[in-house]
Structures are given as structure tokens and as C-alpha cells.
């Protein structure tokens, strides 16, 4: 994909030339997607706000160095910045949750027997159960699943965002999907 095809890359290049309206268009176009990705990944609104602001600060700082990549869209580049900031944040603040908290959260995912219509889950309950199951995945698997399911990124794009190899991403997704099936069938 080149800048002629990716309108976001064209906006970023216009912003690099001083067009503030181009940045505003990028921000409006991607703020919701970026915020949801960060919130679902870090699960802490305060940290999400910090990472969201820092991601846009990095975009602003990198505007003159930005070069469209033939293999990656602007959104992939944006998500890569956010992902790297999340990794740095985790390194600075190790998570304080222990195994017991994860076990408790998984135990709270109730799935009644599917054969009984009286106990069938509503669509909302099914989605909430899936969200809870995704939240319990290890960080790398959760990130890969969110990028695949919510952002609809390819394996190559996920690899670009996370800095992992394509086969590593494929394995993370496979393990994550296996774990999600196990949790949701319990």
C-alpha cells in the first residue's frame, strides 16, 4: 500500500507540511479506535488516558520523519506506537494482579447449559463473556486477538505493530483462540 492509496498517509504528509486541519482529520478518524485498543489492552482508564495522549504526542513529534510504508497503513503505524508505549509502561510498572485474581475473574464467567432455552445467554451476555475471557489472556495473546478481531489486521500487520514475527503472531492467535474456546465452553 502506498501513500496514494492510503488517505491517512496523505493526511500525515500534509500535516508534516504544516496543514493542521490534516492532523485534526487524522485525530477524528482514529481517536476512537486507538482509545478502545488501549483501554481493552491495559484495562485501566487512567493509564489508557496517559498512553492515548502520549501516542498522539509521538505522532506529532514524528510528523517530519513520517514516511508511508508500502506494507503498512497509517493505522498500523499508529497502533505500533501505542503498542510500544504499552510495553514501556508495563516495564516501568509491573502488574500487581496475582493468579488468584485471574482465577476469580474466570470463575465469574458464567455460561449456563446451552441446551436449555430458559438459560440461553443473550447476545449481550455472550459478548461480555467473550470480553472477560479476552481480558484473562496473557498480554501478548490479548494484544494479538484485539488487533485481529477489533482492528481486522492481517498477521503481517499484527507482526508490524507488535514487533513479533509472523509465525509468532500466528502461534499467539492459535493459543489465544484455544484458551477462549476453553473458557467460553466451561
N, C-alpha and C positions, 0 to 999 in steps of 0.2 A: 504494500500500500504506500502510495507516495502522497506528498503534500497536496497535489492536485485533486486527489480522491478524498482525502480526509479534511473535511471543512474545519475541524478543530485545529488541525496543524496549521491551516491557513490563518485562522484567527490568532494562534500563538505567534506566528511570524509577523502578523500585523501589529500585535501588541509589542513585540520586540522593536518594531519601528516607531513606537510611541502612541499607537492607537489604543487609548484607554477603553473605548467602547468595545473593542475586541476582547479585552480581558473580562469586562463585565459580562459579555455574551458567554465566554467560556465558564465563568463562575456560575452564572444562572443555569447553564446547561448541565454542569457536572456536580454542583454542590450537594444535591440530594443523594445521588449515587455514592459520592465519596463519603458523606456523613453516615449513610446506612452501612457502608462497608466497614468503616472504622468502628461504629457502635457495635455492630454484630461481632467484630473481631476482638475488641478489647473489653466489651461489656461493662464499661464504666463511663457514664456520661461526662464526668469531669475530664478524664483522660482523653475521651473522644474529642471534646471541645478543644483541648490543647493540641492534639495531633492534627485536627482539622485545620486549625489556624496555622500551625507550623508547616503543614503541607502546602497551603496556599502561599505562605511566605517563601518557601523554597521555589515554588513556581515563579513567583515574582523575581526572586534573586537570579534564577536561571534563564530569564527571558532572552537575554542577549546571547546565551550559549546554546539555546534550544535548536536542535536540528531534527527535522522529521526523519523517522527511520522507515525504510521500506517495509520492514516486517512488523512494525508495531504502530498502533494508533496512538493518538494523544492520550486517550483514556488509559491505555496500558502504561504509558509513561507516568501519568498522574498517580495511578494505583501503585506503581513501583516506588514512587517517592513516599507515599503513605505507608506502604509495607515496610520499607527500610526504616522509617521513623518509628513504627511499632516495634520492630526488632530492637532498635536502640533503646526505646523506652523500657522494654522488658529487661534488657541487660542492666539498666540502671535501677529498676525496681523489680526485684524478683517477686513473683506472685506469692501471696500468703495463704492461698487456699490449700487445704490438705486433702488427702484421699477420702477422709470421712465426709467432707462437704460434698465431694463429687458423688460418692455413693448415695448420700441423702438426696441429692438433686435427681439422680437417676431413679431412685425409688419413688419419687414423686410423679414420675411419668406413668400415669395410669392408662392402661389400654384394656378395656373390657373385651370379653369374648365377642368376636365379630359375627358369630353365628346367631346371636340373639338380637333381633331388631330393636328390642327395648333398650339395649345397651350400646347401640351403634353410636360411634363418635360423629359429631357434627364436623363439617369441613373445617370450622374454626379450631375445634379441639385437635383435629389431625394435624393442622398446620402448627399449632402451638406445641404439640408433642414433637414434631419434627424440629422445631426451633430449639426446644430443650435438649433434644438429642444432639443437635449440631453444637450447642454450647458446651457439651461434655467432651467433644473430640479434642485430642491434643492440638495445640496451636497450629502447627504446620498443616495438619489434615483439615482443620476447621477453615483456615485461610483458603486452601485449595478448593474445598467444597463451596464456600461462599463465592469465590471468583468464578467457579464453573456454573453454579446454579443461579446466582443472582445477577452476575455480570455477563454470563454466557460467553466467557472467554475460552479460547481453544487451549489445548495442552501447551502449545508453544507460547501463547500469550501469558498463561499462568507461570510458565517457566521464566519468562522475561520479567514478570512482576516480582516473583519470589527469589529469583537468582538461583533456582534449582534446575537440574537437568530435566529434560522431557520425561525420561523414564522414572525419575524420582517423583515427579508430579503424578505420573500415571499410577505409581505404587501408592502414593498418599491417597489419591482418589479411590483406588480399589479398597484399601484398608478402611477408609472412612465410610464408604458405602456398605461394606460388610458390617461394620460396627453399627451404623444407623439401622440396617435391617434387623440386627440382633436386638437393639434397644427397643425398636418400634414393635417387634413381634412379641416382646415379653408381656 
